[in-house]
Amino acid sequence: MTNLKKFLYKKKINRPYIIAEIGSNFNQSLKKAKELIKVASDCNASAVKFQLFKSEELYPDKKGLYKIFKEIELNPEWISKLKSYSKRLGLDFIVSPFDMKSVDILEKANLDIYKIASSETTNLSLLRYIAKKNKPIIISTGMCDMIDIEEAIEVVKNQGNQQLCLLQCGSVYPLPIKYTNLKVISSLSKRFNVPIGLSDHTLNNIAGITAVGLGACIFEKHITLNKSDLGPDHFYAQEPYEFKNYVRDINDAYKCLGSSKKVMLEEEKRIGRREGLYAAKNLTKGSLLKEKDLIIKRPALGIRSRFYNSVLGSKVRTNIKKNEPINWNNLYE
């Protein structure tokens, strides 16, 4: 069971799930593809992601963007090799297919997770074909309105596949901060009750960090070995040191969320000017607390002084030495 599959089943994870989007940035070199996978592993990513398509399927008339897409195709014979290498490094292997023939190739390689590129989210026949494979599906929502997203989810779920999540996304490369619209994360979460993440096409880490606070738990970021390399996606992708910082910042932001329960920190108890209850003398197990047994002083290492009247008459559960703080576990309920 993949990390994402466990996440989808439990609807929670212990840390953010971060996808290193390699896309076409391997420049049709198997060696460079493996180098990028190694970078993702070294940077503590959760998964790597590639794209699989045939330019002839996308542009049968061989016009428009055909030439550009032809120059960035992934050799389907490399799929098993790349997946095997990714798994060896502890990474999930994700691919975005753009046609059904590509899906068939990925099924033969027993792909871990399918990613639906924003351009294909409204390609409902392709989405339906993928959903039938009963694998986890990550759907990007760039180029989509809410009705498009609803239709995509309905198609997947109608095939009996409940293993899906959504990524807020702006399909502009790079994406200006003002168009990130991170509040959509909250809207998607409330409306669809599925895990929500961010496909981050901005040039820095701010959007990702902010998205953590809004409940995003899956993150996708383009990586490259060199921004100056030839190709459509290198210039806005992160180089290894940048991606390492991205992963660190996302995880640190997640740690900052902490607990929703407001309590005093242990260090605050030691240094805070707060008063607590202490033993005025040695107290023996089984005795009943009286006023003469208690003193109030700082710091508040145990029971706060506000509970003075509440503990009077309580039965002592354990021996307590003079001047030691009194804790709730020292007393019987």
Stockholm file with secondary structure:
# STOCKHOLM 1.0

chainA/1-333         MTNLKKFLYKKKINRPYIIAEIGSNFNQSLKKAKELIKVASDCNASAVKFQLFKSEELYPDKKGLYKIFKEIELNPEWISKLKSYSKRLGLDFIVSPFDMKSVDILEKANLDIYKIASSETTNLSLLRYIAKKNKPIIISTGMCDMIDIEEAIEVVKNQGNQQLCLLQCGSVYPLPIKYTNLKVISSLSKRFNVPIGLSDHTLNNIAGITAVGLGACIFEKHITLNKSDLGPDHFYAQEPYEFKNYVRDINDAYKCLGSSKKVMLEEEKRIGRREGLYAAKNLTKGSLLKEKDLIIKRPALGIRSRFYNSVLGSKVRTNIKKNEPINWNNLYE
#=GR chainA/1-333 SS CCHHHHHHHHTCCSSCEEEEEEETTTTTCHHHHHHHHHHHHHTTCSEEEEEECCHHHHCTTCCTTHHHHHTTCCCGGGHHHHHHHHHHTTCEEEEEECSHHHHHHHHHTTCSEEEECGGGTTCHHHHHHHHTTCCCEEEECTTCCHHHHHHHHHHHHHTTCCCEEEEEECCSSSCCGGGCCTHHHHHHHHHHCSCEEEEECSSSSHHHHHHHHTTCCEEEEEBCSCTTSSSTTSTTSBCHHHHHHHHHHHHHHHHHHCCSSCCCCHHHHHHSCCCEEEESSCBCTTCBCCGGGEEEESSCCSSBGGGHHHHTTCBBCSCBCTTCBCCGGGBCC
#=GC SS_cons         CCHHHHHHHHTCCSSCEEEEEEETTTTTCHHHHHHHHHHHHHTTCSEEEEEECCHHHHCTTCCTTHHHHHTTCCCGGGHHHHHHHHHHTTCEEEEEECSHHHHHHHHHTTCSEEEECGGGTTCHHHHHHHHTTCCCEEEECTTCCHHHHHHHHHHHHHTTCCCEEEEEECCSSSCCGGGCCTHHHHHHHHHHCSCEEEEECSSSSHHHHHHHHTTCCEEEEEBCSCTTSSSTTSTTSBCHHHHHHHHHHHHHHHHHHCCSSCCCCHHHHHHSCCCEEEESSCBCTTCBCCGGGEEEESSCCSSBGGGHHHHTTCBBCSCBCTTCBCCGGGBCC
//
